[in-house]
Amino acid sequence: MCCVGISSIVSEDFVDELKRPPHFWIGAELTRRIARGESPLLTAKQVREANAHGGLATVIWEVCTRAEFSNELLRFNMAGFVEMHRGYLFKEIISPQHHTAEHLAFVLGTGGRLWDSETGDYTLPLREDPAELIRKPHIIGVTRDMVDRRTAPQAGSARCSITIRLYSASAPANSAC
C-alpha cells in the first residue's frame, strides 16, 4: 500500500470553528466529536440538500503516504480525490494538516492557501517557515471563490491546477485539463 486518505463532508459550523483561534488538529477533533455523539459530518440527506443549494465543505483529515513519497504519488492521490468527488459542488476544501514541509509546499503549489485568522482569508506568502508551521495546527484550503478568480489555462497549454480541475464540475474525466 502506498497511501491512505480520508475526506469528510462537514457542517459549515465545524469549518467556522476550525478557522477560529486557537486552531486544533482536525483528525483528533473529528474523532473526539464523533465519539461523544456530536459529529460534524453531514448525513446523506444533508449532503444532497447542501450540494443542491450552494455547496459543501469538506475536510481531508488525514493523508498517509509511504516515507519515500514522491510528488508523483501526491499528484496521483490528488487526481484520485478529484475523480472520487466529481459531481459534488464544493464551497471549500480544507487540506490535511501536513507532516512535512515538502508536502505542505506541494499542496501550496497546487493552489491551496494558508488560512490567516488575522485577515479572515486564505493567503500567500507564508509568514512562517514551513518547517515551523507544520509543528502546530494549521489550515490549508481553497474555496470556489478563489478558483473563480483564477483563469484556467487553455487545453494544450500548461497543466491545469488540480484545484481548477476539481471545481470544474462540468469537465469530463478525460478532458485536456
matplotlib code that plots the C-alpha trace (Angstrom):
import matplotlib.pyplot as plt

x = [0.0, 1.3, -1.1, -4.4, -6.6, -9.8, -12.1, -15.3, -18.1, -18.7, -21.0, -20.2, -20.3, -17.3, -15.4, -16.1, -14.8, -11.7, -10.8, -11.2, -8.1, -7.0, -6.7, -6.9, -5.8, -8.6, -8.4, -8.2, -11.1, -13.3, -12.6, -13.4, -16.7, -17.8, -17.0, -19.1, -22.0, -21.5, -20.5, -20.0, -20.2, -23.2, -25.8, -26.6, -29.7, -27.8, -25.2, -27.8, -29.5, -26.3, -25.0, -28.1, -28.3, -25.0, -22.3, -20.4, -17.4, -15.0, -12.0, -9.3, -8.5, -5.6, -3.4, -0.7, 1.9, 4.9, 8.0, 9.7, 6.7, 7.3, 5.4, 4.2, 2.5, 0.9, -0.3, -1.8, -3.6, -5.0, -6.1, -7.9, -9.5, -10.8, -12.2, -13.9, -15.5, -16.6, -20.2, -20.1, -20.4, -17.8, -17.7, -14.5, -11.9, -9.6, -6.4, -4.9, -2.6, 0.8, 3.5, 6.4, 7.4, 7.7, 4.1, 3.0, 5.0, 3.4, -0.2, 0.5, 1.9, -1.4, -3.5, -4.0, -3.5, -2.9, -5.8, -4.9, -7.1, -6.0, -7.3, -10.1, -8.9, -6.6, -3.3, 0.2, 3.0, 3.6, 4.5, 6.4, 9.0, 7.1, 9.1, 7.8, 4.3, 3.7, 4.5, 1.2, -2.4, -2.8, -5.4, -4.6, -7.6, -9.2, -12.7, -14.8, -14.4, -10.6, -10.8, -13.3, -10.9, -8.2, -8.0, -7.8, -5.2, -6.5, -6.4, -3.0, -1.2, 0.5, -1.1, -4.2, -4.2, -5.7, -8.0, -9.3, -9.9, -11.8, -14.0, -14.7, -17.7, -18.7, -15.3, -15.3, -12.8, -10.6, -10.6, -7.4, -7.4]
y = [0.0, 3.4, 5.8, 6.2, 9.3, 10.2, 13.1, 14.1, 16.4, 18.6, 21.3, 24.9, 25.4, 23.0, 24.8, 28.1, 26.7, 25.3, 28.7, 30.5, 30.5, 28.6, 26.1, 22.4, 19.2, 18.2, 14.4, 14.4, 16.8, 14.9, 11.7, 13.3, 14.8, 11.6, 9.5, 12.0, 11.7, 15.3, 14.5, 17.4, 15.0, 15.6, 12.9, 11.7, 13.9, 17.0, 16.3, 16.1, 19.3, 21.3, 20.0, 21.2, 24.6, 26.4, 23.8, 21.7, 22.0, 19.1, 18.4, 15.9, 14.8, 12.5, 11.5, 9.0, 8.2, 5.9, 7.6, 7.7, 9.7, 11.5, 14.4, 11.9, 9.9, 13.0, 14.0, 10.6, 11.0, 14.4, 13.1, 10.2, 12.8, 14.7, 11.6, 10.3, 13.7, 14.6, 15.9, 17.5, 21.2, 22.3, 25.7, 24.9, 22.2, 22.0, 20.0, 17.7, 19.2, 18.5, 16.4, 17.5, 20.9, 19.2, 18.0, 21.5, 23.0, 20.6, 21.4, 25.2, 24.6, 23.0, 26.1, 25.6, 28.6, 29.2, 30.4, 33.7, 34.3, 38.0, 38.8, 36.2, 34.8, 32.3, 33.9, 33.5, 34.1, 32.2, 34.4, 31.5, 28.9, 25.8, 23.6, 25.6, 25.9, 22.2, 21.7, 23.3, 23.1, 25.0, 25.3, 25.0, 25.2, 26.5, 28.0, 28.1, 31.9, 31.6, 29.3, 31.5, 34.4, 32.4, 31.9, 28.3, 27.5, 26.6, 23.0, 22.0, 24.8, 24.5, 21.8, 22.9, 23.3, 20.4, 22.8, 24.2, 20.7, 19.8, 22.9, 22.3, 20.0, 20.0, 18.9, 15.3, 12.9, 12.8, 16.5, 18.2, 19.9]
z = [0.0, -1.0, 0.6, 2.5, 2.6, 4.5, 3.4, 5.1, 4.2, 7.3, 8.6, 8.0, 11.7, 12.1, 9.4, 11.1, 14.4, 12.7, 11.4, 14.8, 17.0, 18.8, 15.9, 16.5, 14.9, 12.5, 12.8, 16.6, 17.0, 14.5, 16.4, 19.8, 18.5, 16.8, 19.9, 22.0, 19.6, 18.4, 14.8, 12.5, 9.5, 7.3, 6.8, 3.3, 3.2, 4.4, 1.7, -1.0, 0.2, 0.5, -2.8, -4.5, -2.7, -2.5, -2.0, 0.5, 2.8, 3.0, 5.2, 4.4, 7.9, 7.0, 4.2, 4.9, 2.3, 2.5, 3.8, 0.4, -1.0, -4.2, -5.9, -8.4, -5.7, -4.3, -7.8, -8.2, -4.8, -5.8, -9.1, -7.3, -5.0, -8.0, -9.6, -6.4, -5.7, -9.2, -9.2, -5.8, -5.6, -3.1, -1.5, 0.3, 0.6, 3.6, 3.1, 5.7, 8.2, 6.8, 8.5, 6.3, 4.8, 1.4, 1.5, 2.5, -0.3, -2.8, -1.7, -1.8, -5.4, -6.4, -5.4, -1.7, 0.6, 4.3, 6.4, 8.1, 11.1, 11.3, 7.8, 7.8, 4.4, 2.7, 1.8, 0.4, 1.0, 4.3, 7.3, 8.9, 7.9, 6.6, 9.0, 11.9, 10.5, 10.4, 14.1, 15.1, 13.9, 10.6, 7.9, 4.2, 1.9, -1.2, -1.9, -5.0, -5.0, -5.0, -8.1, -9.8, -9.6, -11.4, -15.1, -16.1, -18.8, -22.2, -23.2, -24.5, -22.6, -19.2, -16.9, -15.1, -11.4, -9.6, -7.8, -11.1, -12.3, -9.1, -9.3, -13.0, -12.2, -15.9, -17.2, -18.3, -16.6, -19.7, -20.5, -21.5, -18.2]

ax = plt.figure().add_subplot(projection="3d")
ax.plot(x, y, z, "-o")
ax.set_aspect("equal")
plt.show()
